[in-house]
Amino acid sequence: MIFGGILVLAGLVIATVVFPFWNLIRADVYEEVVILSNDNGVCAADTSDEIPKQIENCNAQAGETVTIRYGEGLAWAEIVP
C-alpha cells in the first residue's frame, strides 16, 4: 500500500515536470489584422505568428481592419469590439 502511494506520487511529480499543467492554458493574443476574405461569414486573416486564422460568424469585409483575439498557436480567432 505504501509502495503504491509512493509510486503514484512519483508519477505525478514526473508528469508535472515533463508536462506542466500551465501549458494547457494558452495566453490570449490581441492583434489588429486585415481581413483577407469573407466566405459566407467565415473570414480569414494573417497574423504575426504566421498561422492563418479562421474567424467564424464574421461580418467584416475583405480589406477591413479589425482587432481579433486568439489563443497562442491556434488557428481560430474571434473579432473583439
Secondary structure, 3 states (H helix, E strand, C coil): CHHHHHHHHHHHHHHHHHCCHHHHCCCEEEEEEEEEEEECCEEEECCCCCCCEEECCCCCCCCCEEEEEEECCCCEEEECC
